Amino acid sequence: MGPPDRAGEASSAEARDFPQISRKFIMFVKSAGQVFDLASHAVPGEIGLRLPVACAAAREAGSLARRRFNGRPGLSSINLKGHQDYLSAVDAEVEALLRLRLLESFPEDSFFGEEGGGSFDNNVWVVDPVDGTANFVRGISQFCISLAYVRGGQTQIGIIYDPMADEMFVAERGRGATLNGELIRVSGLEEIGSSTIEAGWSNRLPFSQYVDLIGRLLGDGAGIRRGGSGALALAYVSAGRLDGYCELHMNSWDALAGLLLIEEAGGWVNDFLANDGLRNGNGVLGCTPGLRERLVRLTGVVSSSGPPPRL
């Protein structure tokens, strides 16, 4: 069973915590308007103003997450959720703000968040309020807000915001990818022996499969890292900081925004939405094009749902 369906709700508690239109949100929308050509996005029934509004919502939510990070409690108050994934109340608080801002602006849209669930109906915002929670609660400032807008079976908008570095990665289908307003491109590397690949670990699959994956990548000469935020790693691939990212299973709220960023930055990505990846998750591979064939062979990640074939 998935999380409960709460897509249309903005509770009275949320409304008290986040006034309907805050001065800060208006300021963020105006700031986004200086980066985007608002006239080109004011098309009723299509993407419309979703991109600048979503960027403003992500920035406001990032400001909240940054305040909570700087005021976080000690480790003794952390509640364990699984082996490496720690539950933080900040997740729910940031998600509530994003839900409120996006649905008050676009009430016809659906919303699905990692913490509160929702609906995967057509025209849906898919959100991870804090990707990298384990880093967050330990005082490691490598986490981000990830939100994607899916319409007509394709991701149309992808936004990843790193509030500690104040880095906003933005992609709109067919319009390229940017970092703080500047166009970005994947690295262009073609030699696996010179590459740096991030390999994410999923606790939904046996750990032995992850160990085998790392062994294959290292055996072919790739440099390997794991930073604890898959969404942020995908953004780094889009900006050429990493040459590829792979994970044997990832949820849509973690993956969709970053995969669109890579695609719009000239990279290659697998068809994550195949076989109902939106609801069920899928394997993930995003990389600079010159490493595509090698990494597909090494990871087994193509477009099928579930774990890749054993190699």
Secondary structure as GFF3:
##gff-version 3
##sequence-region A 1 311
A	DSSP	alpha_helix	12	17	.	.	.	ID=ss1
A	DSSP	alpha_helix	23	35	.	.	.	ID=ss2
A	DSSP	alpha_helix	38	41	.	.	.	ID=ss3
A	DSSP	alpha_helix	50	70	.	.	.	ID=ss4
A	DSSP	three_ten_helix	75	77	.	.	.	ID=ss5
A	DSSP	beta_strand	79	81	.	.	.	ID=ss6
A	DSSP	beta_strand	85	87	.	.	.	ID=ss7
A	DSSP	alpha_helix	89	105	.	.	.	ID=ss8
A	DSSP	beta_strand	110	113	.	.	.	ID=ss9
A	DSSP	beta_strand	117	118	.	.	.	ID=ss10
A	DSSP	beta_strand	124	131	.	.	.	ID=ss11
A	DSSP	alpha_helix	133	137	.	.	.	ID=ss12
A	DSSP	beta_strand	144	151	.	.	.	ID=ss13
A	DSSP	beta_strand	154	162	.	.	.	ID=ss14
A	DSSP	beta_strand	167	172	.	.	.	ID=ss15
A	DSSP	beta_strand	177	179	.	.	.	ID=ss16
A	DSSP	beta_strand	182	183	.	.	.	ID=ss17
A	DSSP	three_ten_helix	192	194	.	.	.	ID=ss18
A	DSSP	beta_strand	196	200	.	.	.	ID=ss19
A	DSSP	alpha_helix	207	219	.	.	.	ID=ss20
A	DSSP	beta_strand	223	225	.	.	.	ID=ss21
A	DSSP	alpha_helix	230	238	.	.	.	ID=ss22
A	DSSP	beta_strand	244	250	.	.	.	ID=ss23
A	DSSP	alpha_helix	252	264	.	.	.	ID=ss24
A	DSSP	beta_strand	268	269	.	.	.	ID=ss25
A	DSSP	alpha_helix	277	280	.	.	.	ID=ss26
A	DSSP	beta_strand	282	287	.	.	.	ID=ss27
A	DSSP	three_ten_helix	289	291	.	.	.	ID=ss28
A	DSSP	alpha_helix	292	299	.	.	.	ID=ss29
###
